[in-house]
Amino acid sequence: MIKKQRYVISSTHVDSQGQRMAKSALESALPQLNGKRKVRLGLEHIRIFPPFGVMMNAEIFQGEDEHFYLAADSVFFDKQEIFKLDDGTKLMKECFSEGAHPFIECDEDEVDKLKISTDPANFESVREISEINRIVAEQSGIEFTPSVFGRKSALPDPETIITITKSLAIALGIIKSKIPEKIGEAIGDDLAKFYKCISTLAIETIKRVKPANRPKNFVIEYPNTECIIELVITTHKADRVLNALAIDKLAIIEKKTEQLKNLNPEKIQFVYNDDDNWEFNYLLSRDGASIGTIKAFNKRNMLYNQILKAQNDREEMQ
């Protein structure tokens, strides 16, 4: 039986970050939550954890306190299986036994300019974000689109998303493509600017974000209609971000992506591990399944159980 839990996911009350959502903002979320593609059911906005399922059947209602509430069903995957790739790698698959619910995050188009997205919750003020963007632009000479995003948690771990163009994906070796020599020279110039951009961005971000004691997540994303590639570096050290993006380090990405194509992926995530190598973490398939390493699912489940235990302990003390 499919497990469903109905939750209030937002309201017009002041939230834990001191912000208040307008009713119109709640209404703008309804198409995403009720469309054919679904929002992931995640855990504490932690990107490297596979989803538990999806969110759907959203509605807005007014409470007795006259505030408005956005509620939705959290629907958990009800089917799980373990299988092996041709090289012997064990993977786990979680999905629904009936129905296909592809993820809305996989419906992303390519960008024609580099984009840097930041969560203001991790900074003292938006002025700090503007200052970082100014320094990055001046020192790298690369053009980019600054952007912000939000995660509704008390204080999520710092996360910066760098969305790259196709030409940069080719230059980094993330995808294969034949390019004319003259265009190749221009791409080489862009790559040099990109490395300077990443180096400066990592230094300035790590210097300013809060909480300072938490690991900083740098996400390199290449959106495209064939298969989105997402690379996640979690670190306290700026030079580690740059080292992770060396072309020889990234060579495994294209090879592993090709190996996983028979699983019908829409999005594949790789993480930079403690041995300073890229490894496959999990993917989201076109029919809405989540497929990943046993380690990825175990880490998610361990934290979930810790959170449940902490909640139960608090309730017993009341």
Secondary structure by P-SEA (a helix, b strand, c coil): cbbbbbbbccccccccccccccaaaaaaacccccccbbbbbcccccccccccbbbcccccccccccbbbbbbbbcccccccccccccbbbbbbbbbccbbbbbcccbbbbbcbbbbbbcccccccaaaaaaaaaaaaaaccbbbbbbbbbbccccccbbbbbbbcaaaaaaaccbbbbbcaaaaaaaaaaaaaaaaaaaaaaaaaaaccccccbbbbbbbbbbcccbbbbbbbbcccaaaaaaaaccccccaaaaaaaaaccccccbbbbbbccccbbbbcccccccbbbbbcaaaaaaaaaaaaaaaaaaaaaaaac
